[in-house]
Amino acid sequence: MSKADLNTPRPPDEAVPPLSRRKFVKAGMAAAGAAYAAALGYPLFRYLATPAERAAALAAVKEVTLADADKLPRESALMFKFAGRPALLLHHADDTWTALTAVCTHLGCTVQFDKDRKAIYCACHGGMYNPKTGANISGPPPKPLLVFKAQILPGKVVISRA
């Protein structure tokens, strides 16, 4: 078949020639290349978009209400989510309350309240924080934990940005 034959219009009742192997392979390679580019591009997009999404989510959430959290025993902690991120509500022995983010400022691991040490501890690299102020007291964390305002009401605790 010559180029002239390909460019001439066919009557509508004439059958379309079958797809050649070369065209089929080209189309398959183009589809595979597009899928590969999407597979590489999507994680990169999510990585770059995540900080902006986190900031928007944190700005959108002003407060969280924890039902029955006022019944939390002294010297114990309650994990909860604030704007989709882990947070920690602490009821101290002197009947004071503290609410903090539960994300280590070193590498973003989730921290836990260690009752024996009377400190907030990050198991990833041994960082420790003051449970009342969130200040980093040892280990590699460069900054203190973010402190929230905890309002204790009958039947609930309201956590809001300080």
Buried (B, 14 or more C-beta within 10 A) or exposed (E): EEEEEEEEEEEEEEEEEEEEEEEEEEEEEEEEEEEEEEEEEEEEEEEEEEEEEEEEEBEEBEEBEBEEBBEBEEBEBBEBEBBEBBBBBBBBEEEEBBBBBBBBBBEEBBBBBBEEEEBBBBEBEEBBBBBBEBBBBEBBBEEBBBBBEBBBEEEEBBBBBE
